[in-house]
Amino acid sequence: MSVGDALARENAYLKARVAQLTSEIADLSAEVDRLRQERERLHGRREARAPNPLGGGQ
């Protein structure tokens, strides 16, 4: 196996891993939003919150 082949395989693995982690981040962000809404519903108030740095612009 050449160095180029090894690098191509590693690059493909890393791209797949980034896609998986990006999906997991989106899932966790949705869960955080759901839990925040549930907390606000239970406590009957809304708190000001900072914008999510991962929430937009991509």
Residue, then its C-alpha position, 0 to 999 in steps of 0.5 A: m500500500s502506497v502512502g497516497d493510498a493510506l492518505a486517501r483512506e484516512n481522508a475518506y474515514l475523516k470525512a465520514r467521521v466529520a459527517q457523523l459528528t456533525s449529525e450528532i451535534a445537530d441531534l444534540s442541539a435539537e434535544v437541547d432546544r426541546l428540553r429548554q422549551e420543556r423547562e420554560r413550559l414547566h416554569g412558566r417563563r422565558e429567559a433571555r439567552a445568548p445566540n447559539p454559535l453553532g446555530g447558523g451561518q453555515 
